[in-house]
């Protein structure tokens, strides 16, 4: 399963928001610069993430984006499922919609692809944003 740039950017944006959780809204330009995300693309992604219940925004000079839940209550799986919700009609991890499948869902590989997807989502669901922040802190302290 390949992770799209959009999903990578969504994860990185939430990661960046989590690093400043409780310190007030973060501006798009600051998030974009810290995580090397194009501003225009980030605007679209953060606007979509507002519908996830994970992120919200505040308007005005002191406005920006912030997390609604604590970083230890947000899993990578939460983010990935939300970002992939439009792929829900695609049942195969090979990203072939069932109606376009030449095997009409009668594929010898389907059970294997589902096992792969389940294994990947187990890792996603077991990894919180706080885990990622802790990993970053540990990596930084090891490199000093």
C-alpha positions as CSV (number, residue, x, y, z in Angstrom):
1,X,0.0,0.0,0.0
2,X,1.5,3.2,-1.1
3,X,0.9,6.3,1.0
4,X,-0.1,9.3,-1.1
5,X,1.5,12.7,-0.7
6,X,-1.8,14.0,0.5
7,X,-1.9,11.4,3.3
8,X,1.8,12.1,4.2
9,X,1.1,15.8,4.4
10,X,-2.0,15.2,6.5
11,X,0.0,13.1,9.0
12,X,2.9,15.7,9.0
13,X,0.4,18.6,9.6
14,X,-1.2,16.9,12.5
15,X,2.2,15.9,13.9
16,X,3.3,19.6,13.7
17,X,0.1,20.7,15.4
18,X,0.6,18.1,18.1
19,X,4.1,19.5,18.9
20,X,2.5,22.8,19.8
21,X,-0.6,21.4,21.4
22,X,-2.0,23.7,24.0
23,X,0.1,26.7,22.9
24,X,-2.6,28.2,20.7
25,X,-3.5,28.0,17.1
26,X,-0.7,27.5,14.6
27,X,-0.5,29.4,11.3
28,X,-0.5,27.5,8.0
29,X,2.7,29.2,6.9
30,X,4.5,27.9,10.1
31,X,3.2,24.4,9.6
32,X,4.1,24.4,5.9
33,X,7.6,25.6,6.6
34,X,8.3,23.2,9.4
35,X,7.1,20.2,7.5
36,X,8.1,21.2,4.0
37,X,4.5,21.1,2.7
38,X,3.3,23.5,-0.1
39,X,1.1,26.1,1.5
40,X,-1.7,25.8,-1.1
41,X,-1.8,22.1,-0.7
42,X,-1.8,22.4,3.1
43,X,-4.7,24.8,3.1
44,X,-6.8,22.2,1.3
45,X,-5.7,19.4,3.6
46,X,-6.3,21.3,6.8
47,X,-9.7,22.4,5.6
48,X,-10.6,18.7,4.9
49,X,-9.2,17.6,8.3
50,X,-11.5,20.0,10.1
51,X,-14.3,17.5,9.1
52,X,-12.4,14.7,10.9
53,X,-13.0,15.9,14.5
54,X,-9.3,16.0,15.0
55,X,-8.5,19.5,13.9
56,X,-10.3,22.9,14.1
57,X,-9.4,26.5,13.3
58,X,-9.8,30.0,14.7
59,X,-10.0,33.0,12.5
60,X,-8.3,36.3,12.9
61,X,-4.8,37.7,13.5
62,X,-4.2,35.2,16.4
63,X,-5.9,32.4,14.5
64,X,-4.7,29.3,12.9
65,X,-5.2,25.5,13.3
66,X,-5.2,23.4,16.5
67,X,-5.9,19.9,17.6
68,X,-9.3,19.1,19.1
69,X,-8.0,15.9,20.8
70,X,-4.8,15.2,22.7
71,X,-1.9,13.7,20.7
72,X,-2.1,10.5,22.7
73,X,-5.7,10.1,21.6
74,X,-5.1,10.4,17.9
75,X,-3.7,7.4,16.0
76,X,-2.2,7.3,12.6
77,X,-5.0,5.0,11.7
78,X,-7.6,7.7,12.6
79,X,-5.9,10.1,10.1
80,X,-5.4,7.5,7.4
81,X,-9.0,6.3,7.5
82,X,-10.3,9.8,7.3
83,X,-8.1,10.7,4.4
84,X,-9.0,7.5,2.6
85,X,-12.7,7.7,3.2
86,X,-13.3,8.5,-0.5
87,X,-11.6,5.2,-1.4
88,X,-14.2,3.3,0.7
89,X,-15.8,2.0,-2.5
90,X,-12.5,0.4,-3.4
91,X,-12.4,-2.9,-1.6
92,X,-9.1,-4.1,-2.9
93,X,-5.8,-2.8,-1.7
94,X,-4.6,-3.0,-5.3
95,X,-6.9,0.1,-5.6
96,X,-9.1,-1.5,-8.2
97,X,-12.8,-0.7,-7.6
98,X,-14.8,-4.0,-7.5
99,X,-16.9,-2.9,-10.5
100,X,-13.7,-2.4,-12.6
101,X,-12.0,-5.6,-11.6
102,X,-11.6,-8.1,-14.4
103,X,-12.1,-10.9,-11.9
104,X,-15.3,-9.3,-10.5
105,X,-14.1,-9.8,-6.9
106,X,-13.2,-13.5,-7.6
107,X,-9.5,-12.8,-7.2
108,X,-7.0,-15.3,-5.7
109,X,-5.0,-12.4,-4.4
110,X,-7.8,-10.7,-2.5
111,X,-7.4,-12.5,0.8
112,X,-3.7,-11.8,0.8
113,X,-4.2,-8.1,0.1
114,X,-6.7,-7.9,2.9
115,X,-4.1,-9.5,5.3
116,X,-1.5,-7.0,4.2
117,X,-4.0,-4.1,4.7
118,X,-5.0,-5.5,8.2
119,X,-1.3,-5.8,9.2
120,X,-0.6,-2.2,8.1
121,X,-3.6,-0.8,9.9
122,X,-2.6,-2.7,13.1
123,X,0.6,-0.7,13.0
124,X,-1.3,2.5,12.2
125,X,-3.8,1.9,15.0
126,X,-1.1,1.1,17.5
127,X,0.8,4.3,16.7
128,X,-0.4,7.6,18.3
129,X,0.8,11.0,17.3
130,X,2.3,11.2,20.8
131,X,4.4,8.1,20.0
132,X,5.8,9.9,16.9
133,X,6.6,13.0,19.0
134,X,8.4,10.9,21.5
135,X,10.3,9.1,18.8
136,X,11.4,12.5,17.4
137,X,12.6,13.6,20.8
138,X,14.5,10.4,21.3
139,X,16.1,10.6,17.8
140,X,17.2,14.2,18.5
141,X,18.7,13.4,21.9
142,X,20.6,10.4,20.4
143,X,22.1,12.7,17.7
144,X,23.4,15.3,20.1
